Amino acid sequence: MSLFDDQTNIPQVIPVKDGKLICFNGFIDETASAILIDKLRKEIIWKQETLKIFGRQHLTPRLTAWYGDAGMTYSYSGLKLQPAEWTHTLQEVKQQIEQKIQYTFNSVLLNWYRNGNDSMGWHADDEKELGKNPVIASLSLGQSRFLHFRRKDNHKDSFKILLENGSLLIMSETLQHHWQHALPKSTKPMGERMNLTFRTIFPEKNT
Ligand SMILES: O=C(O)CCC(=O)C(=O)O
C-alpha cells in the first residue's frame, strides 16, 4: 500500500509580496507520517555537521542528510555536500510530490529536529546551483513548528506559518530573492520533527 493513498487536500495560498507560498495541509495523514518518520530514522545516514560561522566552529543544532542524483553537489554555510544514493522510501515520496505539483526534483535535504532545542537559523535558499527562482517542496513530519519569514531588506516585515504534521509547503517564484526563513528554538516541550526539502540542483551553475 502506498503511503499516499488519500490525497484529497486542497492547496492553501499564503499571501506574500514577491514570491509564492502554497501549503497542502494533510498531504500525508498521521499514520503515514509516523510510518515515514520511523523508516527515515532507520534508513537515512544522519549527520551533525560542523559549520564555520564568523570564524568559529559550531555543530548544527539538528541532524541533516543530503540525498540525490549522482553529481548533485550542494554547497551552503561553508559545507560541500555530496549526495547519498536515493533510498526507495525517498524516491516514493519524491514521486508523489512531483505528481502533485507537476515539477521534477533531483535532490533532497533532510532535517531532523530532535526536540524544541533544535533549530535552523535565518537564511534564504538562494545558492547559485538552485537556479534563478528555486522551486522547493518542503514536507513536514511530526511535531508542528513555526517557520518564520522576514524580508531581506526590512527584517521588521515578518510573518510566520505553522507547519503541521503531514503538510507540504511549496516555495517558488522570487521568494528566495526577497525573504529569509528560519525555524527557531522553542521553550515549550516539543516532540521530534523531520523535514524534507526537495530541490533541483543545476550542477552547471556550481562552477
Ligand atoms: O525545517 C524547515 O521547515 C525549514 C527547512 C529549511 O529552511 C531548509 O531546509 O532550508
The ligand as a Gaussian input file, in Angstrom:
#p B3LYP/6-31G(d) Opt

LIG

0 1
 O       12.566000      22.692000       8.719000
 C       12.067000      23.515000       7.972000
 O       10.857000      23.571000       7.754000
 C       12.955000      24.535000       7.304000
 C       13.999000      23.909000       6.452000
 C       14.803000      24.898000       5.718000
 O       14.713000      26.085000       5.930000
 C       15.755000      24.456000       4.711000
 O       15.985000      23.240000       4.578000
 O       16.302000      25.332000       4.018000

